[in-house]
């Protein structure tokens, strides 16, 4: 069935197709949620061998949705029914903003990859807060991905993050600091130890909520390790690796702007994650994202030290059965390797 849906949707511009999906899932979740039950029974895997307690809550299984798909927290019920064990919504900025000029989203079906230059288009903190107040606490863990407004100068960026942390403190299970998107001018310049130390020190003073750092895969591994160490020393509760890449050599026909995700990012993201995990596994919670499109790839990241994995582009190309297939595949691979519970598999390669 998804093959037919994809064939139709891929006739549309990528952003138009996404808008249709958002409209559909948000309306069904709001007005006729009972229609979602058959999907949840088909796609959401429940098995105590996959349960984990993280960030003060329970994750039914390790496969979640990466940030950027549900920017405005409008599709939460629908996405849960399609099998996700956690959802990271956003990126949210203090003020609403339209993002970059269109076209800004491009799909490469043959390579199963996406290029986006969205630019943190979102409804802004106040509207999204009102939406979350109707849902939270939610049936599965929710993460808030937060970033500064485009027009906020770097010297004032800390105040944007302060506003967001205060505003979302009681409306999510964890937050992720996004200073690694390539689509907001100057944002990646904030990936420096001075800013990160100030940011996490500030965050620790105003919230007990777990706050994680999301990093780009384009930094030298040594620099990334130093930056993560700085974040952890100043209160970070985990690392999310990785964001999209600006290594356009990975994809023939890539635009010279925006970030690449999907299968072309897989090897780069996996290698980057291994380097991070080699240093920080056992010291903090690690989430791996980037090019994960199968149970084998998800399991490899888990063995390397990921407690959770996230998908995005592969969900577009393979559909909601991917959630079920990955979780059932992880269980089979655990059986092969003699692991009774996922906690035994996490970091087994370290």
C-alpha positions as CSV (number, residue, x, y, z in Angstrom):
1,X,0.0,0.0,0.0
2,X,2.8,2.4,0.9
3,X,4.3,1.8,-2.5
4,X,1.2,3.2,-4.2
5,X,1.0,6.1,-1.8
6,X,4.7,6.9,-2.4
7,X,4.3,6.7,-6.2
8,X,1.5,9.3,-6.0
9,X,3.2,11.6,-3.5
10,X,6.5,11.5,-5.3
11,X,4.8,13.2,-8.2
12,X,4.5,16.3,-6.0
13,X,7.2,18.6,-4.9
14,X,8.7,17.3,-1.7
15,X,7.5,20.1,0.5
16,X,4.0,19.9,-0.9
17,X,3.9,16.2,-0.2
18,X,5.1,16.8,3.3
19,X,2.4,19.4,3.8
20,X,-0.3,16.9,2.7
21,X,1.0,14.3,5.2
22,X,1.1,16.8,8.0
23,X,-2.5,18.0,7.2
24,X,-3.7,14.4,7.1
25,X,-2.0,13.2,10.3
26,X,-2.9,16.3,12.3
27,X,-6.6,16.2,11.3
28,X,-6.9,12.5,12.0
29,X,-5.2,12.8,15.3
30,X,-7.3,15.7,16.3
31,X,-10.8,14.8,15.0
32,X,-10.9,11.0,14.5
33,X,-8.1,9.4,16.6
34,X,-9.9,6.1,16.7
35,X,-8.9,5.6,13.0
36,X,-5.3,5.4,14.2
37,X,-5.8,2.2,16.3
38,X,-5.4,-0.3,13.4
39,X,-2.2,1.4,12.4
40,X,-0.8,1.3,15.9
41,X,-1.6,-2.4,16.2
42,X,0.3,-3.0,13.0
43,X,3.3,-0.8,13.3
44,X,4.0,-0.2,17.0
45,X,6.2,-2.9,18.5
46,X,5.6,-3.7,22.2
47,X,8.2,-6.1,23.7
48,X,9.6,-5.8,27.2
49,X,13.0,-6.8,25.9
50,X,13.2,-3.4,24.1
51,X,12.1,-1.3,27.1
52,X,14.5,1.3,28.5
53,X,14.3,3.8,31.3
54,X,16.0,7.0,30.2
55,X,15.6,10.7,31.1
56,X,13.2,9.8,33.9
57,X,10.7,8.1,31.6
58,X,10.2,4.8,29.7
59,X,11.0,4.2,26.1
60,X,9.0,1.2,24.8
61,X,11.6,0.6,22.0
62,X,14.6,2.4,20.7
63,X,13.4,3.7,17.3
64,X,12.3,7.3,17.2
65,X,11.7,10.1,14.8
66,X,14.5,12.6,14.3
67,X,13.9,16.4,14.4
68,X,12.7,18.2,11.4
69,X,9.7,16.1,10.3
70,X,7.2,17.3,12.9
71,X,8.5,20.9,13.3
72,X,5.3,22.2,15.0
73,X,4.2,19.2,17.1
74,X,1.1,18.8,15.0
75,X,1.4,15.1,14.1
76,X,2.2,13.5,17.4
77,X,-0.8,11.1,17.6
78,X,-0.5,10.0,14.0
79,X,3.3,9.5,14.2
80,X,3.0,7.4,17.3
81,X,0.4,5.2,15.5
82,X,2.9,4.7,12.7
83,X,5.3,3.0,15.1
84,X,7.7,5.6,16.6
85,X,8.8,4.9,20.1
86,X,9.7,8.6,20.7
87,X,9.3,11.8,18.7
88,X,11.7,14.7,18.6
89,X,9.7,17.7,17.4
90,X,11.1,21.0,16.1
91,X,13.4,22.8,15.6
92,X,11.5,25.5,17.5
93,X,12.6,29.1,17.7
94,X,11.3,31.7,20.1
95,X,9.5,33.7,17.4
96,X,7.7,32.2,14.4
97,X,9.7,32.4,11.2
98,X,9.0,31.3,7.6
99,X,12.4,29.7,6.9
100,X,14.4,30.0,3.7
101,X,13.0,30.7,0.2
102,X,11.5,27.9,-1.7
103,X,12.3,25.5,-3.2
104,X,14.3,24.3,-0.2
105,X,13.6,20.5,0.0
106,X,14.8,18.0,-2.6
107,X,14.5,14.3,-2.8
108,X,16.9,11.9,-4.5
109,X,14.9,8.6,-4.8
110,X,17.6,6.5,-6.4
111,X,20.0,7.4,-3.6
112,X,17.2,7.3,-1.0
113,X,18.5,10.7,0.3
114,X,17.1,14.1,1.0
115,X,18.6,17.6,0.8
116,X,17.0,20.3,2.9
117,X,17.6,24.0,3.4
118,X,14.4,24.7,5.4
119,X,15.9,27.2,7.8
120,X,13.9,26.5,11.0
121,X,10.5,27.3,9.6
122,X,8.1,26.9,12.5
123,X,5.1,28.4,14.3
124,X,7.2,29.8,17.2
125,X,7.3,29.0,20.9
126,X,3.9,30.4,22.0
127,X,1.8,28.6,19.4
128,X,3.6,25.3,19.9
129,X,3.4,25.6,23.6
130,X,-0.4,25.9,23.4
131,X,-0.4,22.8,21.2
132,X,1.7,20.8,23.5
133,X,-0.4,21.7,26.6
134,X,-3.2,19.7,25.0
135,X,-1.0,16.6,24.6
136,X,1.7,16.5,27.3
137,X,2.3,14.2,29.2
138,X,2.1,12.0,26.0
139,X,1.9,8.3,25.5
140,X,5.5,8.1,24.3
141,X,8.5,10.3,25.2
142,X,8.7,13.7,23.5
143,X,11.9,15.6,22.8
144,X,12.0,19.3,21.9
145,X,14.7,20.4,19.5
146,X,15.4,24.1,20.0
147,X,17.4,26.7,18.0
148,X,17.9,30.4,17.7
149,X,15.9,32.7,15.4
150,X,17.6,33.6,12.1
151,X,17.6,37.3,12.9
152,X,19.0,36.9,16.4
153,X,22.7,37.9,16.4
154,X,25.2,35.4,17.8
155,X,25.9,37.6,20.8
156,X,22.2,37.3,21.8
157,X,21.8,33.6,21.0
158,X,22.0,32.6,24.6
159,X,18.8,34.5,25.4
160,X,16.9,32.6,22.6
161,X,17.9,29.3,24.2
162,X,17.0,30.6,27.7
163,X,13.5,31.6,26.4
164,X,13.0,28.2,24.9
165,X,14.2,26.2,27.8
166,X,11.9,28.1,30.2
167,X,9.0,27.9,27.8
168,X,9.2,24.1,27.2
169,X,10.4,23.0,30.5
170,X,7.1,21.3,31.5
171,X,6.0,20.2,28.0
172,X,8.6,17.6,27.0
173,X,10.7,14.8,28.4
174,X,14.1,16.1,27.1
175,X,15.4,19.0,25.0
176,X,18.1,19.0,22.3
177,X,20.3,22.0,21.7
178,X,20.5,22.5,17.9
179,X,23.6,24.6,17.0
180,X,24.5,22.2,14.1
181,X,22.0,22.9,11.4
182,X,23.6,24.3,8.2
183,X,20.5,26.2,7.3
184,X,20.6,29.2,9.6
185,X,23.5,31.6,8.9
186,X,26.1,31.6,11.6
187,X,24.5,28.8,13.6
188,X,27.3,26.3,13.3
189,X,29.7,29.0,14.5
190,X,28.1,28.4,17.9
191,X,29.7,25.0,18.0
192,X,32.5,26.3,20.1
193,X,33.4,25.6,23.7
194,X,32.9,29.1,25.0
195,X,29.3,29.2,23.8
196,X,28.5,25.6,24.7
197,X,29.9,26.0,28.3
198,X,27.8,29.2,28.8
199,X,24.7,27.6,27.3
200,X,24.7,24.4,29.4
201,X,25.8,26.3,32.6
202,X,22.8,28.6,32.1
203,X,20.5,25.6,31.3
204,X,21.5,23.8,34.4
205,X,20.6,26.8,36.5
206,X,17.1,27.0,35.2
207,X,15.9,23.4,34.6
208,X,16.2,19.9,35.8
209,X,15.1,18.6,32.4
210,X,17.6,16.5,30.5
211,X,19.2,18.7,27.8
212,X,21.3,17.1,25.1
213,X,23.7,18.5,22.5
214,X,23.2,17.7,18.8
215,X,26.4,17.9,16.7
216,X,27.2,18.0,13.0
217,X,29.2,15.3,11.2
218,X,31.4,17.7,9.4
219,X,33.7,18.6,12.4
220,X,37.0,16.8,12.8
221,X,36.4,14.0,15.3
222,X,38.9,15.4,17.8
223,X,37.1,18.8,17.8
224,X,33.7,17.1,18.2
225,X,35.0,15.1,21.2
226,X,36.3,18.2,22.8
227,X,33.0,20.0,22.3
228,X,31.0,17.1,23.7
229,X,33.3,16.9,26.7
230,X,32.8,20.6,27.3
231,X,29.0,20.2,27.1
232,X,29.0,17.2,29.5
233,X,31.2,19.0,32.0
234,X,28.7,21.8,32.1
235,X,25.6,19.7,32.5
236,X,24.6,18.1,29.3
237,X,22.6,14.9,29.7
238,X,23.6,13.3,26.4
239,X,24.8,13.6,22.8
240,X,22.8,13.3,19.6
241,X,25.0,12.5,16.6
242,X,24.5,13.5,13.9
243,X,22.8,16.4,12.1
244,X,22.9,16.6,8.3
245,X,26.1,17.1,6.3
246,X,27.3,19.8,4.0
247,X,29.7,17.3,2.3
248,X,28.1,17.7,-1.1
249,X,30.7,15.3,-2.7
250,X,28.6,12.5,-1.3
251,X,25.7,13.0,-3.7
252,X,25.9,13.6,-7.5
253,X,23.5,16.4,-8.3
254,X,23.5,17.9,-4.9
255,X,22.8,21.6,-4.5
256,X,25.5,23.8,-3.0
257,X,23.4,24.7,0.0
258,X,21.5,22.9,2.7
259,X,22.2,19.6,4.4
260,X,22.2,16.1,3.1
261,X,20.5,13.2,5.0
262,X,19.5,9.6,4.2
263,X,21.6,6.8,2.7
264,X,24.4,9.1,1.5
265,X,25.0,10.1,5.1
266,X,25.1,6.6,6.5
267,X,28.8,5.8,6.5
268,X,29.9,9.3,7.5
269,X,27.4,9.4,10.4
270,X,28.2,5.9,11.6
271,X,32.0,6.6,11.6
272,X,31.4,9.9,13.5
273,X,29.1,8.2,16.0
274,X,31.7,5.5,16.6
275,X,34.3,8.1,17.4
276,X,32.0,9.8,19.8
277,X,30.9,6.5,21.4
278,X,34.5,5.4,21.9
279,X,35.0,8.3,24.2
280,X,31.6,8.8,25.8
281,X,29.9,5.4,26.0
282,X,29.1,4.6,29.6
283,X,29.5,8.3,30.6
284,X,26.3,9.7,29.1
285,X,23.3,8.8,27.0
286,X,24.0,8.6,23.2
287,X,21.5,8.9,20.4
288,X,22.5,8.0,16.9
289,X,20.8,9.4,13.8
290,X,21.9,9.7,10.2
291,X,21.4,7.2,7.4
292,X,19.7,4.5,9.5
293,X,17.4,2.6,7.2
294,X,17.4,-1.0,8.4
295,X,17.5,-3.2,11.5
296,X,21.1,-4.1,10.7
297,X,22.2,-0.5,10.7
298,X,20.2,0.4,13.8
299,X,21.7,-2.6,15.6
300,X,25.2,-1.7,14.6
301,X,24.7,1.7,16.2
302,X,23.3,0.1,19.3
303,X,26.3,-2.2,19.6
304,X,28.5,0.8,19.2
305,X,26.8,2.5,22.2
306,X,23.5,4.1,21.1
307,X,20.7,3.8,23.6
308,X,18.3,5.2,21.0
309,X,18.3,5.6,17.3
310,X,16.3,8.0,15.1
311,X,15.1,7.8,11.5
312,X,13.9,10.4,9.1
313,X,14.7,10.1,5.4
314,X,14.3,6.3,5.4
315,X,10.8,6.8,6.8
316,X,10.0,8.8,3.7
317,X,11.4,6.2,1.3
318,X,10.3,3.0,3.1
319,X,7.2,4.0,5.0
320,X,5.9,3.2,8.5
321,X,6.6,-0.6,8.2
322,X,10.2,0.5,8.7
323,X,9.6,1.0,12.4
324,X,8.2,-2.5,12.8
325,X,10.9,-4.0,10.7
326,X,13.7,-2.4,12.6
327,X,12.4,-3.4,16.0
328,X,11.6,-6.9,15.0
329,X,15.0,-7.2,13.3
330,X,16.7,-5.9,16.4
331,X,15.0,-8.6,18.4
332,X,16.1,-11.3,15.9
333,X,19.7,-10.0,16.0
334,X,19.6,-10.0,19.8
335,X,18.5,-13.6,19.7
336,X,21.4,-14.4,17.3
337,X,23.9,-12.8,19.7
338,X,22.5,-14.2,22.9
339,X,21.2,-10.9,24.4
340,X,18.0,-11.2,26.4
341,X,17.5,-7.5,26.8
342,X,18.5,-4.5,24.7
343,X,20.6,-3.1,27.6
344,X,22.9,-6.1,27.1
345,X,23.4,-5.1,23.5
346,X,24.0,-1.4,24.0
347,X,27.8,-0.8,23.8
348,X,28.7,-4.5,23.3
349,X,31.3,-3.5,20.8
350,X,33.0,-1.0,23.2
